[in-house]
């Protein structure tokens, strides 16, 4: 991928580059502590219970080594996703500085960009290597949306919906995190993310989303995103398959059943629907309802051939 705003493919400088030292000093000045320190890598930050793997028979029957490999893949996926979300956030907030229509709005987005920079630096210290690309469909969608020039689309989709969704996601990650350092960092994100979301809500209330092209774009983006939620925990099933080898269709269906995919997807879809309901977006939500976009897929439907 080559998305300029999200910057997933933007490389890092060499370890010995002076820019790293300057950045470290600037971050320390902002946070009052060194955030470039690396913690021990490859730790299990979230347990089998967090991923509901304790309910999956093929996982329970696996060797300790296989269980550790599956759990590591699931943990790594969460860390990499958080890293790339924050990396995209730096670019998005910087873009919004340029699109700001008032001095206060511009000041807020400049501060928000700094928030995302500190989040990115903090998450980076928990990754064994620097991530420069991703095949995650959610992150690909996020990067595509960030490139649009329609401010109403940017604010409603990225700040109202995805930042609102992110609050629940980070709260859940922090609650279940087993390591004190990362737990504290994730909890510290919540206040910043809440402020980002609240700003999006306020600006959304002041905007008009009556333009048909804007409504169509928002509908298409949200339909794609909701389908990613409808299909259940694909990443967890993929991790099991990567370690255990090729799984049959029936094995995958069984795993989705054991993970409670339909129930958990339903809960997430209900949350997302509640985040979307505004007077100016009522038509969009109605269209999504008509397409059953808020209805979770059955375990059979979750199996993507």
N, C-alpha and C positions, 0 to 999 in steps of 0.2 A: 504494500500500500504506500501511496505517496500523498498523504493529506497534509497540507501545509499547516493548518490551524491545529489539528490534534498533535501533529509532530511525532507520531509513533516511530517514524524512520529517521528522525533527527539523531545523529550519533552523539556520544559523549566525548569529551576531550580525554587525552591520555592522563593516567594517574598522576604523573609528575608535572602536568601543566600548571602554570601559576594561577590560571583562572580558577582552578579548584580551591586553592588556598584563599583567594579573594572571596570566592563564594562562601566557603566555610566561615570566614571571618564575618561576612555580612549576615549569614544565618545565625551565628552565635550572638551577634549584636541584637538581632530581632528577638530571639528566643531566650537569650540569657544563658545558653548552654550549647555545647558542641553536638550537632545533630549528624555529623558525618561519621561518627563512631560506628563500626560494624558490629552487629551482634552475632552470636554463633548461628551459623546457617544450618539449614536442613532440620531444624527442630519441628516438632509437631505442635503447631499453635492451636489447632482445633482437633477435637477428638472424633472418634468414630460416631459418637452420638450426635455431634453437630451435623454430620452428613447423613444421619440415619442408617449408616452402614451396619450398625449393630442389629438391624432388623433384616439384613440381606443374607440369606442362607449361604449363597456361594462365597460370600466374604467370610462368614463365620467358619465355614468348612475349609478355608484356605490356610496355608502355612503361615506362621508368624512373619516370615520374610515377605510373603506375598501381601499380607495385610499391611505391613509397613510400607511397601511400595505403593499400594493403592492409596493409602492415607497420605503419603508424601505428595503424590500427584494432585490430589484434591486440595491439599494445603497450598501447594505451589501455585495452582490455578487461581486461588483466591488472592494471594499476594500479588501475582502478576497483573490480575485484573485491576486491583486497587491502584497499583503503580501507574498503569496506563490511563486509568480514569483521571488520576490527578495530573498526569502529564498533559492530557487533553484539556484539562481544566485551566492550566496555565495559558494555553493558546486561546481558548474560548474567552476567558475573562479579559485578556489583552485585546482581543478583537472588539469586545463590547466597550472598552475604553474609547475606541475610535467611533463607535456608533452612538455613544451617549449624546443625549440632547440637552442635558443640563449640567452645570458644574458639579452639583452634588452626585449625580449619577456617574459622571466620569470619575470622581474621587472614590466612590464606592467600588467601582469595578477595578480601579487600580489597586485598592486595598485587597479586594477579593483575589486578584491575580497573585499578590504576595502570599495570601493564605494558601493557595494551591501550590506555590513554590515550596513553602515549608512542609506541606503535607507530602509532596513528592520526595523531598530530601529525607524525611523521616521514614517513609515506606522503603526507600531505596536501601537503607541500611540493613533491612531484613532479607534482601534478595542476594543470592550467591553470585549473580551476574547481572549485567545491565541488559534490559529487554529493549529491543529496537523495532519489533514488528509483532503482529498478532493475527491469528486466523479466527479469533473469537467473533462470531457474527454480531453480538451486541456491540462490541467495540468498533467493528467496521461500520455499523449503523451510526454510532455516536460520531465517528469521524466524518462520515458523509454529511450528517446534519450540520455539523460545525462549519462546513464550507458554504452553506447557504447565505445569501445576502438579505433574506427576508427576516427582519428583526423580530416580528411577531412570532414566526416559527421558532427562531432561536430561543426566545424568552419562554414561550409556552412549553415547548418540548423539553429543552435542556434544563431550565431552571425550575419551572413549576412542576413538571412531571418527573423528570429524571433526578433532580436534586431532592424532591420530596420522597421519591423511591429510595434514593441513596441514604436518606436519614434513617429509615427503617433498617436498611441493609447494614450500615455501619453500627447501628445500635445493637443489632443481633450479633455481628462479628465481635464487638467489644464484650458483650455479655458472656459469650461462650469461649472467648480466648483464654488459653491456659497459661500464657506467659505474661507476667506483670508489665514488662516494658512495652510490649506491643498493645496490650489491653489499655494502658494509660494513653498511648498515642491515639488509638482509635476513639477513645472517649473524648479526647481533646478536639477531634475533628467535628464532633457533633454541634458545638456552638457555632463554629464557622459555617458549616453546611446549612444550619438552620437560618442563619442570617442571609446566605445566598438565596435560599428558597423563598424566604419572606420578601426579599427585594424583587424576585421574579413575580411573586403573587401580586405585589403592589403595582408593578409596572404593567402586568397583564390586565389588571382592573382598569387601568387608564387607556389601554389600547383598544383599537377596533380590529376585530378578526372577521370582518364581514366580507373581505375580498375573497372571491371564489377560488382564485388560485392559491391563496394562503390556506383556506379551509381544506382544499384538496390535498395540498402538500402535508398538512398536519395529519389528516386522516390516513394517508398512505404510510407515513412514518409510524404512527401509533398502531396501525393494523399490523405492520411488520414486527414491531416491538412486542405487542401483545401475543403474537403467535410464538415468539421465543419463550414466553412465560407459559403458554398453553401446553407446550411440548414437554414440560417437566424438566427434571435435573439431568439433562443430557451429558453434562460434564462428568458427573459421578459415574454414570453408566459407562461412559467412554474410558474412564480411569480403570474400572473393573475389567473391561474388555482388553485394554492395553496390557494389563498384567496377566490376565488369565488366558489370553488368546481369543480367537474368534468366538463370539457368542451366537447361538442360534436365535431366530426371531422369538421363539417361545421363552428362551432364557431371559431375553431382554424384557419381554412383557412381564415375566415373573418379578424381575428386579424392580421395574417401575411400580408394580403392585406393592411389593414389600416396602418400597421407599414412601408409599403413600402419595405418589405423584399427583393424583387427581385432587386430593384434599388440599395439599400445599399450594398447588397452582390456583385452585379456587380462592384461597385466602389472599394470595398475591394479586390476583385479577380484581378482586373486590376492592383492595386497597388502591390499585391504580385507577379504577373507575371513580372512586371518591376524590382522587386528586384532579381528575379531568373536568369535574362538574363546575362550570361557570356559566353565567347567562349567555355570554358570547360564544361558548363552545357547545351549547346544548345540541345543536344540529349534528356536530361531529360525533358526540357520544351516542346519539340516536342511531346514526349510520353504523357505528361500531356494534351497537346492540343488535341491529338488524342482521349483521353478518356473524352473529354469535361469537364475536371477538373476546367476550368476557367469560366464555364457557370453557372450562378446562378440557383438555383432551383425555380420552380414556387411555389406559396403559397400552392398548393395542394401537391407538392413534399416535402414541408417543414414539413408537418404533419407526425411525426414519431409515428407509432403505437406501 
